Amino acid sequence: MPHHRCSIHLNSEHCGQIHQAYLEAEQGMWSKRPMIEMTIPSSLDPTLAPPGCHVVLLFTQYTPYQLANGTWNDETKEQYAKTVFDSIEEYAPGFKDSIVGVDVLPPPDLERIFGLTGGNIFHGAMSLDQLYFLRPTPAYSDTRSPIQGLYLCGSGAHPGGGVMGSPGRMAALEALKDFKNMSKGR
């Protein structure tokens, strides 16, 4: 279905919901109604799942790194997953019954497994002082690093993470431009 081939955002119908999720995370609690971004990659590539089945990826914004009342462990991960799945169930009844496997990666796991400091998939805050030409710094927002031939193309580069590969595309275009200019100089 075409509407399954894009990001689906839940619990974000108005700013108040998003703000509440942020406030709860700031207190070291996961939100009772977490902001959920759902993608269904198997709707574009059916080889990712058996026939009649799908793979669903869930990203929840404002999940605390450190819990106020404990640590991330199998029990808290299961409780958090239940909270997330209960929210999805409100939008898509029957969702929970369709689940055959789960892998929950809270921020400390993202840091440990992928090296993402603080479990931040955006490689740093997406705050006003870290957007557009300020990302990662004004001197390197054109993707060129201080090392010749090394280009910045991850979530920490302009325009930031969650922008459908834009940092990589922009770095590739700059690298091609530089390569063409080097070729002309020979």
KESEKE-58509 format. One record per residue (C-alpha): residue number from 1; residue in one letter; x, y, z. Coordinates in pm, 1 decimal. Each point is the difference from the previous one (the first is absolute). Layout:
BEGIN
LUMMI  pos  code        c1        c2        c3
LUMMI  NUM     A         X         Y         Z
...
//
This chain:
BEGIN
LUMMI  pos  code        c1        c2        c3
LUMMI    1     M       0.0       0.0       0.0
LUMMI    2     P     146.5     338.6     -97.5
LUMMI    3     H     -66.7     160.3     339.1
LUMMI    4     H     220.8    -266.0     161.9
LUMMI    5     R     301.5     104.8    -207.8
LUMMI    6     C      90.1     304.9     203.8
LUMMI    7     S      60.1      98.1     360.1
LUMMI    8     I    -308.3     -29.3     216.5
LUMMI    9     H      -3.5     227.3     304.7
LUMMI   10     L    -211.5     -86.7     302.6
LUMMI   11     N     -71.1     192.0     320.9
LUMMI   12     S     106.4     320.9    -169.8
LUMMI   13     E    -329.8     145.5    -115.1
LUMMI   14     H      63.4     321.3     191.4
LUMMI   15     C     297.0     173.5     162.6
LUMMI   16     G    -131.3     -67.2     349.8
LUMMI   17     Q      50.6    -375.3     -42.3
LUMMI   18     I     355.5      46.0    -120.6
LUMMI   19     H      78.5     246.5     278.2
LUMMI   20     Q    -141.2    -238.0     261.8
LUMMI   21     A     220.8    -283.3    -130.3
LUMMI   22     Y     301.0     231.5      24.7
LUMMI   23     L     -85.2     107.4     355.5
LUMMI   24     E     -36.3    -360.9     114.1
LUMMI   25     A     336.0     -96.1    -153.6
LUMMI   26     E     160.9     300.2     166.7
LUMMI   27     Q    -116.0    -150.4     332.0
LUMMI   28     G     156.8    -337.0     -89.5
LUMMI   29     M    -330.5    -167.9     -84.1
LUMMI   30     W    -120.5    -135.3    -329.0
LUMMI   31     S    -313.9     163.0    -125.5
LUMMI   32     K    -336.1    -157.2      68.0
LUMMI   33     R     -76.9      97.3    -361.8
LUMMI   34     P     337.6      -5.5    -174.5
LUMMI   35     M      47.6     180.9    -328.0
LUMMI   36     I      36.5    -287.6    -246.7
LUMMI   37     E     141.1      -0.9    -351.2
LUMMI   38     M     -89.9    -323.7    -177.2
LUMMI   39     T     138.9    -124.3    -328.1
LUMMI   40     I     -89.0    -321.3    -180.5
LUMMI   41     P     299.4     -73.0    -225.4
LUMMI   42     S    -149.2    -330.4    -118.6
LUMMI   43     S    -276.3     199.8    -172.7
LUMMI   44     L     273.3     111.1    -242.4
LUMMI   45     D     213.9    -316.0       8.6
LUMMI   46     P    -211.6    -314.0      49.9
LUMMI   47     T     315.2    -214.4      30.5
LUMMI   48     L      48.0     134.2     356.1
LUMMI   49     A    -284.6    -211.9     139.7
LUMMI   50     P    -178.3    -326.0     -82.1
LUMMI   51     P    -303.2      29.3    -231.6
LUMMI   52     G    -294.3     161.5     178.5
LUMMI   53     C     223.1     142.8     273.6
LUMMI   54     H     178.1     332.0      55.2
LUMMI   55     V     297.3     147.9     179.8
LUMMI   56     V     -86.5     308.8     205.2
LUMMI   57     L     265.0     236.5     133.7
LUMMI   58     L     -92.8     234.3     283.3
LUMMI   59     F     190.7     305.3     113.5
LUMMI   60     T    -121.9     177.3     310.6
LUMMI   61     Q     107.6     356.4      59.2
LUMMI   62     Y      91.8     121.0     350.3
LUMMI   63     T      87.7    -332.6     156.0
LUMMI   64     P     218.0      65.3     305.1
LUMMI   65     Y     356.9    -127.5      10.8
LUMMI   66     Q      -6.8     -34.1     377.3
LUMMI   67     L    -320.8    -113.2     166.7
LUMMI   68     A     -98.6     181.4     319.3
LUMMI   69     N    -115.2    -323.1     166.5
LUMMI   70     G     249.0    -262.3    -109.7
LUMMI   71     T     201.4     -99.1    -302.9
LUMMI   72     W     -70.9    -136.1    -343.9
LUMMI   73     N     -12.7    -378.8      25.0
LUMMI   74     D    -212.6    -276.7    -151.4
LUMMI   75     E    -289.7      79.4     233.3
LUMMI   76     T      -5.7     375.8     -64.9
LUMMI   77     K      43.8     -56.1    -374.2
LUMMI   78     E    -300.9    -233.0       3.9
LUMMI   79     Q    -205.4     253.7     196.4
LUMMI   80     Y      96.5     276.0    -241.7
LUMMI   81     A     -83.7    -214.6    -302.1
LUMMI   82     K    -341.5     -70.2     153.9
LUMMI   83     T     -60.5     375.6      37.8
LUMMI   84     V      97.0      59.2    -364.0
LUMMI   85     F    -204.4    -293.4    -130.6
LUMMI   86     D    -303.1     104.7     206.0
LUMMI   87     S      17.9     342.8    -166.4
LUMMI   88     I      21.4    -152.8    -347.6
LUMMI   89     E    -291.2    -229.0      83.2
LUMMI   90     E    -218.6     309.5      48.9
LUMMI   91     Y      69.0     102.4    -360.7
LUMMI   92     A      17.4    -349.2    -152.1
LUMMI   93     P    -207.7    -255.5     192.2
LUMMI   94     G     151.6    -347.1     -29.3
LUMMI   95     F     356.6     127.5     -27.5
LUMMI   96     K     114.7    -169.1     322.2
LUMMI   97     D    -139.7    -337.4    -110.3
LUMMI   98     S     205.9      19.3    -320.1
LUMMI   99     I     339.3      31.0     173.7
LUMMI  100     V     227.6    -303.7     -37.8
LUMMI  101     G     330.3     150.1     118.7
LUMMI  102     V     130.2     308.2     178.5
LUMMI  103     D     338.1     165.7      47.4
LUMMI  104     V      -4.1     304.1     229.3
LUMMI  105     L     302.1     231.5     -11.3
LUMMI  106     P     -19.7     282.5     256.2
LUMMI  107     P     258.4     281.3     -14.4
LUMMI  108     P     272.3    -182.6     202.2
LUMMI  109     D     -20.7    -294.7    -243.3
LUMMI  110     L      23.1     233.0    -300.0
LUMMI  111     E     312.2     150.4     155.4
LUMMI  112     R     155.9    -339.1      81.0
LUMMI  113     I     -81.5    -172.4    -329.7
LUMMI  114     F      36.1     284.1    -250.4
LUMMI  115     G     221.4     248.4     185.6
LUMMI  116     L    -269.0     269.9       1.2
LUMMI  117     T      91.2     228.0     289.7
LUMMI  118     G    -293.8      18.9     237.4
LUMMI  119     G    -190.6    -230.4    -234.3
LUMMI  120     N     -71.0     302.8    -219.2
LUMMI  121     I     -69.6    -108.9    -359.3
LUMMI  122     F      42.0     358.7    -118.8
LUMMI  123     H     365.1      19.1     118.2
LUMMI  124     G     -84.5     293.5     222.9
LUMMI  125     A    -286.6     230.2      74.1
LUMMI  126     M    -221.6     122.1    -281.3
LUMMI  127     S     -35.4     332.4     182.2
LUMMI  128     L      -1.9     343.8    -161.6
LUMMI  129     D     374.8      41.6      55.3
LUMMI  130     Q      61.9    -327.8    -187.7
LUMMI  131     L    -212.7      43.2    -313.1
LUMMI  132     Y      64.0     104.3    -359.4
LUMMI  133     F     337.3     170.1     -50.8
LUMMI  134     L      84.3     -49.1     369.0
LUMMI  135     R      14.0    -380.5     -28.9
LUMMI  136     P     250.7    -119.8     111.9
LUMMI  137     T     167.5     344.6      -3.4
LUMMI  138     P     -18.9     288.7    -247.6
LUMMI  139     A     350.3     -83.6    -128.5
LUMMI  140     Y     -99.4    -355.0    -101.6
LUMMI  141     S    -363.9      32.4     -99.7
LUMMI  142     D      96.5     -48.9    -367.7
LUMMI  143     T      96.1    -360.5      95.0
LUMMI  144     R     374.5      57.4     -45.4
LUMMI  145     S     209.0     -84.8     305.1
LUMMI  146     P     341.5     147.8      83.9
LUMMI  147     I     152.8    -315.2    -153.0
LUMMI  148     Q      16.8      25.8    -377.8
LUMMI  149     G    -219.1    -263.5    -164.4
LUMMI  150     L    -192.3     -79.9     319.4
LUMMI  151     Y    -364.7     101.6     -12.3
LUMMI  152     L    -257.7       5.7     280.3
LUMMI  153     C    -303.7    -204.2     -95.8
LUMMI  154     G    -161.0    -135.3     317.0
LUMMI  155     S    -285.4     118.0     219.1
LUMMI  156     G     230.0     256.7     160.0
LUMMI  157     A      45.8     177.5    -334.1
LUMMI  158     H    -233.4     253.0    -164.8
LUMMI  159     P    -299.4     -33.4     -29.5
LUMMI  160     G       1.7    -261.5     277.1
LUMMI  161     G    -135.2    -343.6      66.6
LUMMI  162     G    -341.4    -115.8    -107.5
LUMMI  163     V      19.0     189.4    -329.8
LUMMI  164     M      -4.7    -306.6    -229.0
LUMMI  165     G     371.4     -20.8     -79.3
LUMMI  166     S      43.8     368.3     -78.1
LUMMI  167     P     334.2      34.7     183.8
LUMMI  168     G     146.3    -284.5    -207.7
LUMMI  169     R    -133.8     135.8    -327.8
LUMMI  170     M     129.8     347.7      74.7
LUMMI  171     A     344.1    -138.1      89.6
LUMMI  172     A       9.4    -206.3    -319.2
LUMMI  173     L     -86.4     304.4    -211.2
LUMMI  174     E     276.2     205.7     164.8
LUMMI  175     A     249.0    -285.3     -44.7
LUMMI  176     L     -88.8     -24.4    -370.0
LUMMI  177     K      36.8     375.5     -39.2
LUMMI  178     D     342.2      -9.6     168.2
LUMMI  179     F     107.4    -299.2    -211.3
LUMMI  180     K     -97.5     181.9    -321.1
LUMMI  181     N     192.0     307.3     111.8
LUMMI  182     M     306.6    -216.8      79.8
LUMMI  183     S     -22.1    -160.5    -344.7
LUMMI  184     K      -5.7     339.4    -170.7
LUMMI  185     G     317.7     102.7     183.0
LUMMI  186     R     201.2    -290.9    -143.6
//
